[in-house]
Amino acid sequence: MRSLLFAPGASAKMMAKAMAGDADVVILDLEDSVAPDAKAAARIAVAEALATPRRPEQRRYVRINPLDGGWHGDDLAAVMPARPDGIMLPKPEGSQDVERLSRLLAGLEAPVDAGRTRIIAICSETAAGTLSLAAQSWKHPRLAGLLWGAEDLAAAIGSSGNRDATGHYTAPFQLARNLCLFAARAAGVVPIDAVYTDIRNPEGLAAEAGAARRDGFSAKAAIHPAQVAVINSAFSYTAAEIAWARRVVDVLQDGAIGAAQLDGQLVDVPHLLQARRILAS
């Protein structure tokens, strides 16, 4: 899971284009991109899109409407028979909403699919949800990833913007980003960086994706198909990194030796863990 591409559920054409591309995960959206009077038709379109042939390596999730509204039940009833790989949960107030969604999924899955449907939570769209990242564990058998988001959070906390004059996130949003990263790693799931909204700036996207990977994120969300290649490249290990990982495993004898020198540098258990992660990707 490197790239997650949102596609509006009200547009069969845009969903088809997204699913034909190289995104690792396509998020068929029933929430923000669909107007209230178009929700019913979008549910049908999303169910039909889920039923189309797919590449084995691509996963398809559906972003439903928030659990505190009146639409999520109809969303799930419409799409679950088409067996999505997972559901994206927007605006949770805490990890208890992951459990709440899990119970709803359990009531809709066929017996053969029990526990199959995964969950990605957009964990920082509310003030309470953001604070809960540090206050409670988000670990759950269905949870596959935590995505942080800055746009809805700005509205939730009354911010007039989330970036400064240089284009960097301001302090409240840096906090949300960091908490998402720590909470995801603590839960053993994929930490996913927020969307980059300037679709005409691939250089800015590449820089932000590179910084996210450097800091420990494993994936980034996208809002346009043209962003996918940049994100996939940023989160793919290079030949040099893979070669380094193999050498670390070799010099430490895959853990039999606690520490050793490699190219004049000390490598030990943390480097071995990093090397194993690279080789397992």
TORVOTI-260674 format. One record per residue (C-alpha): residue number from 1; x, y, z. Coordinates in steps of 0.1 Angstrom, whole numbers, plus 5000, padded with zeros to 4 digits. Last residue first. Layout:
BEGIN
+-----+------+-------+------+
! num ! east ! north !   up !
+-----+------+-------+------+
! NUM !    X !     Y !    Z !
...
+-----+------+-------+------+
# end
This chain:
BEGIN
+-----+------+-------+------+
! num ! east ! north !   up !
+-----+------+-------+------+
! 281 ! 5081 !  4950 ! 5008 !
! 280 ! 5097 !  4923 ! 5029 !
! 279 ! 5132 !  4932 ! 5020 !
! 278 ! 5127 !  4968 ! 5031 !
! 277 ! 5111 !  4958 ! 5064 !
! 276 ! 5139 !  4933 ! 5070 !
! 275 ! 5165 !  4961 ! 5065 !
! 274 ! 5147 !  4984 ! 5089 !
! 273 ! 5146 !  4957 ! 5116 !
! 272 ! 5183 !  4950 ! 5109 !
! 271 ! 5192 !  4987 ! 5112 !
! 270 ! 5174 !  4988 ! 5146 !
! 269 ! 5193 !  4957 ! 5157 !
! 268 ! 5228 !  4968 ! 5149 !
! 267 ! 5248 !  4986 ! 5123 !
! 266 ! 5280 !  5005 ! 5131 !
! 265 ! 5294 !  5025 ! 5101 !
! 264 ! 5327 !  5020 ! 5084 !
! 263 ! 5312 !  5006 ! 5053 !
! 262 ! 5294 !  4980 ! 5074 !
! 261 ! 5306 !  4974 ! 5110 !
! 260 ! 5289 !  4949 ! 5132 !
! 259 ! 5263 !  4945 ! 5160 !
! 258 ! 5241 !  4919 ! 5176 !
! 257 ! 5252 !  4889 ! 5156 !
! 256 ! 5228 !  4860 ! 5150 !
! 255 ! 5202 !  4885 ! 5139 !
! 254 ! 5200 !  4878 ! 5102 !
! 253 ! 5238 !  4871 ! 5100 !
! 252 ! 5244 !  4906 ! 5111 !
! 251 ! 5267 !  4911 ! 5080 !
! 250 ! 5242 !  4893 ! 5057 !
! 249 ! 5211 !  4911 ! 5069 !
! 248 ! 5229 !  4945 ! 5066 !
! 247 ! 5241 !  4936 ! 5032 !
! 246 ! 5207 !  4926 ! 5020 !
! 245 ! 5193 !  4959 ! 5033 !
! 244 ! 5220 !  4979 ! 5015 !
! 243 ! 5212 !  4962 ! 4982 !
! 242 ! 5175 !  4970 ! 4987 !
! 241 ! 5183 !  5006 ! 4994 !
! 240 ! 5206 !  5008 ! 4963 !
! 239 ! 5179 !  4993 ! 4941 !
! 238 ! 5155 !  5019 ! 4953 !
! 237 ! 5126 !  5013 ! 4977 !
! 236 ! 5092 !  5024 ! 4964 !
! 235 ! 5073 !  5051 ! 4984 !
! 234 ! 5084 !  5081 ! 4964 !
! 233 ! 5079 !  5063 ! 4931 !
! 232 ! 5044 !  5052 ! 4939 !
! 231 ! 5036 !  5088 ! 4950 !
! 230 ! 5048 !  5104 ! 4918 !
! 229 ! 5031 !  5077 ! 4897 !
! 228 ! 4998 !  5083 ! 4916 !
! 227 ! 4996 !  5121 ! 4913 !
! 226 ! 4984 !  5121 ! 4877 !
! 225 ! 4953 !  5100 ! 4888 !
! 224 ! 4941 !  5130 ! 4909 !
! 223 ! 4930 !  5132 ! 4946 !
! 222 ! 4959 !  5112 ! 4961 !
! 221 ! 4966 !  5096 ! 4995 !
! 220 ! 5001 !  5088 ! 5007 !
! 219 ! 5018 !  5056 ! 5018 !
! 218 ! 5044 !  5041 ! 5042 !
! 217 ! 5049 !  5070 ! 5066 !
! 216 ! 5081 !  5069 ! 5086 !
! 215 ! 5096 !  5104 ! 5086 !
! 214 ! 5116 !  5099 ! 5054 !
! 213 ! 5086 !  5085 ! 5037 !
! 212 ! 5066 !  5117 ! 5046 !
! 211 ! 5095 !  5139 ! 5035 !
! 210 ! 5096 !  5121 ! 5001 !
! 209 ! 5059 !  5125 ! 4997 !
! 208 ! 5061 !  5162 ! 5004 !
! 207 ! 5089 !  5167 ! 4980 !
! 206 ! 5073 !  5147 ! 4953 !
! 205 ! 5040 !  5165 ! 4957 !
! 204 ! 5057 !  5199 ! 4955 !
! 203 ! 5075 !  5188 ! 4923 !
! 202 ! 5042 !  5175 ! 4909 !
! 201 ! 5026 !  5209 ! 4913 !
! 200 ! 4994 !  5211 ! 4891 !
! 199 ! 4974 !  5189 ! 4915 !
! 198 ! 4978 !  5213 ! 4944 !
! 197 ! 4958 !  5194 ! 4970 !
! 196 ! 4984 !  5171 ! 4984 !
! 195 ! 4964 !  5144 ! 5002 !
! 194 ! 4974 !  5133 ! 5037 !
! 193 ! 5000 !  5108 ! 5046 !
! 192 ! 4991 !  5072 ! 5054 !
! 191 ! 5005 !  5052 ! 5084 !
! 190 ! 5000 !  5015 ! 5076 !
! 189 ! 4990 !  4993 ! 5106 !
! 188 ! 5008 !  4978 ! 5136 !
! 187 ! 4987 !  4997 ! 5162 !
! 186 ! 5017 !  5015 ! 5176 !
! 185 ! 5029 !  5023 ! 5141 !
! 184 ! 4995 !  5037 ! 5133 !
! 183 ! 4993 !  5058 ! 5165 !
! 182 ! 5028 !  5072 ! 5160 !
! 181 ! 5022 !  5083 ! 5124 !
! 180 ! 4987 !  5097 ! 5131 !
! 179 ! 5001 !  5116 ! 5161 !
! 178 ! 5028 !  5132 ! 5139 !
! 177 ! 5003 !  5143 ! 5113 !
! 176 ! 4979 !  5157 ! 5139 !
! 175 ! 5008 !  5177 ! 5155 !
! 174 ! 5020 !  5190 ! 5122 !
! 173 ! 4984 !  5202 ! 5116 !
! 172 ! 4983 !  5222 ! 5148 !
! 171 ! 5018 !  5236 ! 5141 !
! 170 ! 5013 !  5249 ! 5106 !
! 169 ! 5018 !  5227 ! 5076 !
! 168 ! 5044 !  5239 ! 5051 !
! 167 ! 5036 !  5259 ! 5020 !
! 166 ! 5061 !  5286 ! 5026 !
! 165 ! 5034 !  5312 ! 5035 !
! 164 ! 5020 !  5288 ! 5061 !
! 163 ! 4997 !  5258 ! 5056 !
! 162 ! 4965 !  5247 ! 5074 !
! 161 ! 4942 !  5277 ! 5068 !
! 160 ! 4915 !  5298 ! 5085 !
! 159 ! 4914 !  5274 ! 5114 !
! 158 ! 4881 !  5269 ! 5133 !
! 157 ! 4891 !  5236 ! 5149 !
! 156 ! 4867 !  5214 ! 5130 !
! 155 ! 4871 !  5234 ! 5097 !
! 154 ! 4908 !  5230 ! 5097 !
! 153 ! 4904 !  5193 ! 5107 !
! 152 ! 4883 !  5187 ! 5076 !
! 151 ! 4911 !  5199 ! 5053 !
! 150 ! 4941 !  5185 ! 5072 !
! 149 ! 4937 !  5147 ! 5069 !
! 148 ! 4955 !  5118 ! 5086 !
! 147 ! 4951 !  5083 ! 5072 !
! 146 ! 4953 !  5053 ! 5096 !
! 145 ! 4957 !  5019 ! 5081 !
! 144 ! 4946 !  4982 ! 5079 !
! 143 ! 4922 !  4980 ! 5109 !
! 142 ! 4902 !  4949 ! 5110 !
! 141 ! 4919 !  4932 ! 5139 !
! 140 ! 4920 !  4964 ! 5159 !
! 139 ! 4948 !  4985 ! 5174 !
! 138 ! 4937 !  5021 ! 5178 !
! 137 ! 4952 !  5024 ! 5213 !
! 136 ! 4941 !  5053 ! 5234 !
! 135 ! 4951 !  5088 ! 5245 !
! 134 ! 4976 !  5099 ! 5219 !
! 133 ! 4955 !  5092 ! 5188 !
! 132 ! 4924 !  5102 ! 5209 !
! 131 ! 4934 !  5139 ! 5206 !
! 130 ! 4930 !  5137 ! 5168 !
! 129 ! 4896 !  5120 ! 5171 !
! 128 ! 4883 !  5145 ! 5195 !
! 127 ! 4894 !  5174 ! 5174 !
! 126 ! 4878 !  5159 ! 5143 !
! 125 ! 4892 !  5150 ! 5109 !
! 124 ! 4923 !  5134 ! 5124 !
! 123 ! 4918 !  5096 ! 5121 !
! 122 ! 4907 !  5090 ! 5086 !
! 121 ! 4902 !  5053 ! 5093 !
! 120 ! 4911 !  5025 ! 5070 !
! 119 ! 4890 !  4994 ! 5077 !
! 118 ! 4893 !  4958 ! 5064 !
! 117 ! 4865 !  4935 ! 5052 !
! 116 ! 4874 !  4898 ! 5057 !
! 115 ! 4862 !  4894 ! 5093 !
! 114 ! 4836 !  4869 ! 5083 !
! 113 ! 4837 !  4865 ! 5045 !
! 112 ! 4825 !  4828 ! 5044 !
! 111 ! 4797 !  4837 ! 5068 !
! 110 ! 4785 !  4865 ! 5044 !
! 109 ! 4793 !  4900 ! 5057 !
! 108 ! 4766 !  4924 ! 5067 !
! 107 ! 4763 !  4919 ! 5104 !
! 106 ! 4800 !  4917 ! 5109 !
! 105 ! 4804 !  4949 ! 5090 !
! 104 ! 4782 !  4968 ! 5115 !
! 103 ! 4802 !  4954 ! 5143 !
! 102 ! 4834 !  4965 ! 5127 !
! 101 ! 4820 !  5000 ! 5122 !
! 100 ! 4814 !  5003 ! 5160 !
!  99 ! 4849 !  4989 ! 5167 !
!  98 ! 4864 !  5015 ! 5144 !
!  97 ! 4842 !  5041 ! 5161 !
!  96 ! 4856 !  5031 ! 5195 !
!  95 ! 4891 !  5041 ! 5181 !
!  94 ! 4881 !  5078 ! 5185 !
!  93 ! 4857 !  5104 ! 5173 !
!  92 ! 4858 !  5090 ! 5138 !
!  91 ! 4855 !  5116 ! 5110 !
!  90 ! 4856 !  5093 ! 5079 !
!  89 ! 4858 !  5055 ! 5079 !
!  88 ! 4872 !  5039 ! 5047 !
!  87 ! 4857 !  5005 ! 5041 !
!  86 ! 4876 !  4975 ! 5028 !
!  85 ! 4882 !  4949 ! 5002 !
!  84 ! 4848 !  4956 ! 4988 !
!  83 ! 4825 !  4926 ! 4986 !
!  82 ! 4797 !  4936 ! 4961 !
!  81 ! 4771 !  4926 ! 4987 !
!  80 ! 4788 !  4952 ! 5010 !
!  79 ! 4781 !  4982 ! 4987 !
!  78 ! 4744 !  4990 ! 4991 !
!  77 ! 4738 !  4980 ! 5027 !
!  76 ! 4770 !  4998 ! 5037 !
!  75 ! 4760 !  5031 ! 5021 !
!  74 ! 4724 !  5028 ! 5034 !
!  73 ! 4737 !  5024 ! 5070 !
!  72 ! 4762 !  5053 ! 5065 !
!  71 ! 4736 !  5078 ! 5055 !
!  70 ! 4720 !  5092 ! 5086 !
!  69 ! 4750 !  5109 ! 5103 !
!  68 ! 4771 !  5101 ! 5133 !
!  67 ! 4788 !  5071 ! 5116 !
!  66 ! 4803 !  5094 ! 5089 !
!  65 ! 4795 !  5087 ! 5052 !
!  64 ! 4812 !  5058 ! 5035 !
!  63 ! 4845 !  5057 ! 5018 !
!  62 ! 4846 !  5025 ! 4998 !
!  61 ! 4878 !  5005 ! 4994 !
!  60 ! 4891 !  4987 ! 4964 !
!  59 ! 4924 !  4968 ! 4964 !
!  58 ! 4948 !  4964 ! 4935 !
!  57 ! 4973 !  4936 ! 4932 !
!  56 ! 4949 !  4911 ! 4916 !
!  55 ! 4940 !  4936 ! 4888 !
!  54 ! 4903 !  4941 ! 4888 !
!  53 ! 4872 !  4929 ! 4869 !
!  52 ! 4840 !  4950 ! 4875 !
!  51 ! 4817 !  4943 ! 4905 !
!  50 ! 4831 !  4971 ! 4926 !
!  49 ! 4821 !  4996 ! 4899 !
!  48 ! 4785 !  4983 ! 4900 !
!  47 ! 4784 !  4988 ! 4938 !
!  46 ! 4798 !  5023 ! 4934 !
!  45 ! 4773 !  5032 ! 4907 !
!  44 ! 4744 !  5020 ! 4929 !
!  43 ! 4756 !  5039 ! 4959 !
!  42 ! 4762 !  5070 ! 4937 !
!  41 ! 4725 !  5069 ! 4926 !
!  40 ! 4713 !  5070 ! 4963 !
!  39 ! 4739 !  5097 ! 4973 !
!  38 ! 4731 !  5122 ! 4945 !
!  37 ! 4706 !  5144 ! 4964 !
!  36 ! 4732 !  5148 ! 4992 !
!  35 ! 4760 !  5158 ! 4969 !
!  34 ! 4788 !  5133 ! 4964 !
!  33 ! 4825 !  5143 ! 4966 !
!  32 ! 4825 !  5145 ! 5004 !
!  31 ! 4811 !  5111 ! 5013 !
!  30 ! 4803 !  5082 ! 4989 !
!  29 ! 4839 !  5079 ! 4976 !
!  28 ! 4854 !  5049 ! 4958 !
!  27 ! 4888 !  5047 ! 4973 !
!  26 ! 4912 !  5030 ! 4949 !
!  25 ! 4942 !  5012 ! 4966 !
!  24 ! 4975 !  5004 ! 4950 !
!  23 ! 4970 !  5031 ! 4924 !
!  22 ! 4983 !  5021 ! 4890 !
!  21 ! 4954 !  5031 ! 4868 !
!  20 ! 4924 !  5013 ! 4854 !
!  19 ! 4906 !  5016 ! 4887 !
!  18 ! 4910 !  5053 ! 4887 !
!  17 ! 4897 !  5057 ! 4852 !
!  16 ! 4867 !  5035 ! 4859 !
!  15 ! 4859 !  5055 ! 4890 !
!  14 ! 4862 !  5087 ! 4870 !
!  13 ! 4838 !  5075 ! 4843 !
!  12 ! 4813 !  5061 ! 4867 !
!  11 ! 4810 !  5095 ! 4884 !
!  10 ! 4789 !  5098 ! 4915 !
!   9 ! 4812 !  5077 ! 4935 !
!   8 ! 4840 !  5103 ! 4932 !
!   7 ! 4874 !  5086 ! 4930 !
!   6 ! 4901 !  5089 ! 4957 !
!   5 ! 4935 !  5073 ! 4950 !
!   4 ! 4955 !  5055 ! 4977 !
!   3 ! 4992 !  5051 ! 4969 !
!   2 ! 5018 !  5031 ! 4987 !
!   1 ! 5000 !  5000 ! 5000 !
+-----+------+-------+------+
# end
